[in-house]
Amino acid sequence: MTDVLVLRALGMGDLLVSVPALRGLRRAFPRARLTLAAPAGLRPLAALTGAVDDVLPTTGLGDLRWPGPPPEVAVNLHGSGPQSIDDLLTTRPARLLTHAHPVHPTLAGPAWRRDVHEAERWCELLGYHGIRADRYDLAIAKPDVVSPAPGAVVVHPGAAYGSRRWPADRFAAVARALAAEGRQVVVTGSAGEAELARAVATGAGLGEEAVLAGRTSVLEFAALVAGASLVICGDTGAGHLATAYGTPSVLLFGPVTPAQWGPPPGTGGRHAVLWRGSFADPFADEPDPGLLRITPADVLAACPDRTVSARRPRAAAASAS
């Protein structure tokens, strides 16, 4: 059996934006065994793409340990290189699909572009190598598990880097307003973000039962987002899940532009994207200045299915205070 090895040893959102490329590879090699080198925790989500046969646990660059004979095809969906290229070359593939890099002048590939959407980047890479992929092919299957809070508003305050984290008190203000309108609101995150989630829930006047951070598996979280009435989050995996399931969302971007990581155009208005045009260090510890220019009022105004009567009393109260 032909082996196709794909390197994408990153996070949930990174996996989800690579789904179009993975599907293109699946169609190009229908009888191959397609293995994704990625963190082990993403195995259940990778299965929902319908394109991946197995996950080779890989925590990042330098951790790739291919156990079998050389793969027929190795695909670099991780980065521009050279480290990611070096990792794949250790597997001695018959064919390596990657971007061009001066450290590896004998390898053909397209030039790395910075001004392109992440999903489109990998589709263009495959296209250069003769494989068709549709950048809009982002949907994944719903998991066969029950949502822990069907129909709830999901507030997800965490993000991988501080630059992308909107302040907790602002998330709390939004959650408080939506809960006051009679909506069920839950606050999500990883186990490491449980304290942040509790701070948001406490600030919103929600009980401990609303805090789901650290209490859901990957599949339960996917089911939660798939069945939610609304997702509110920053530039995170939760937002990409909302895109994959067509769940209405309000996405707060900064400092990375949504033109590179946001939902694609033509999604029927399901995803409201807020961005204040700031370009700063995406790996900084402090929130991006542009992100801080987004207010709770901005987020609430972008939330769908809010009645005029639900908005007006708050505007009057604000002017009287």
Protein Blocks (a to p, Z undefined) as FASTA:
>chain_A
ZZddddddbcfklmmmmmmmmmmmmmmmmmbccdddddfklmmmmmmnopafbdcddfbg
hiaccfbdcdfbdcdfkbnojmlmmmmmmnopabdcddddfklmmbgcddddfkbcfklm
mmmmmmmnopacdfklmbccddfbdcfbghiacddfbcfbfklmccfklmmmmmmmmmmn
opacddeddfklmmmmmmmmmmnopafklpmghpacfklmmmmmmmpcbdcddddfklmm
mmmnopacdddedfbdfklmmccehilomaccddehiacdfkbfbdcfklmmpcfklmmm
mpghiafklmmmmmmmmmmZZ
